[in-house]
Amino acid sequence: MRKMIALLVSIAFSLAVAGFAVAQPKPATETGKAAAPGQDVKKEQMEKKAEKKAEKKETKADCLKAAKDDAAKAECEKKFVAKKAEKKEAKAEKKDATAEKKDAKK
């Protein structure tokens, strides 16, 4: 009887290990083969994040370096001052909204 139980446990273990191995996504080892579906989504998300970071990287210093004349430099100044003002307004609006919610709860 013990041998039968040991045999059944070993078979169950073997099937479980084989099932887990089959369920794992296979990475694309060759460039011609497609990656697993989950990996495609991750790559797309990473590319989108990289693009957003590249867009955000434009700083005032970079703009001033690229500007050749005084008019372009003044335009850079105005652009970044306007961005700061927008951020301050957005923060003020959020504070007002949270204050209103707190007052409504009381």
N, C-alpha and C positions, 0 to 999 in steps of 0.2 A: 504494500500500500504506500509506503514512503517513497519508493522508487517512482510510482505513478505520479504522486504529488510533485516530486522534484522534476519529473519530466514535463508536467503541465506548466509549472512555474518557469522552467527554462524556455519553453516554447512561447509563453506569454511575454517573457522578457525579450526574446529575439524578435517577435512581431512588433513589440512596442518600439524597439530601437530602429527597426527597419521603417516603421511608419514615420517616426520623427525625421529620419534621414531623407525620406521622400518628400516630406512636407516643407523642408527648408528650401528657400529660393536659391536658384543657382546663379552665381555671378557670371557676367559676360567676360570670358577670358580672351576671346578674339574680337577684333574690332568689327568684323563682319556680322557677328551674332548680336541679336538684340538682348538687352538686359532684362532682368525680371521686372514685372510691372511696377512694383514698389520702388525700384531703383530709378526708373524713368521719372517718376513724380518727384523724388528727392532731388534729382539733378536739375529739373526744371525750377524747383523752388530755390535751390542754391543760386542758379543763374539769375533769377528775378531779384534775389536779395543783393547779389553783387551789382546788378544794374542800378538798384536803388541807392546803394552806398556810393557808387560812382557819381550819381546825380547829386547827392547830398554833399559830396566832397568839395564842391565849388565854394571856396571861402573868399572872404574879402581880400585877403593877401594875394590870392591867385588872380583875382579880378584886377587888382591894382597893378600886378606885374604885367598882365597882358595889355593893359591900357597904355596907349602910346602918347596921347595928348591929355591936356587938362580936362577937356570936355568928357572924355571917356572915364577919367578918374572920378569926376564929379558924379557921373551916372552910376558908377559902382557904389559910391558912398550913399547915394539916394536909395539904391536898390536894397542895400543891406540895412539901412536905417528903417526902411519900410517893412522889411521882414521882422526886425526886432519889435516894431510897433504892433504888427499883427500878432506876434507871439504874446505880447503883453496883454493885448485885448482879449485873446483867446483864454489866457489864464484868468483874467478878471471875470470873464463870462462864466467860466467853470466854477470859480469861487462863489459867484452870485447864485448859480444854480444849486450848488451843494448847500449853501446857506438857506435857500428857499426850501429845499427838501428837509433840512433839519428843523426849520421852523414849522413846516407842515406836519412833521412827525410829533411835535410837542403839542 
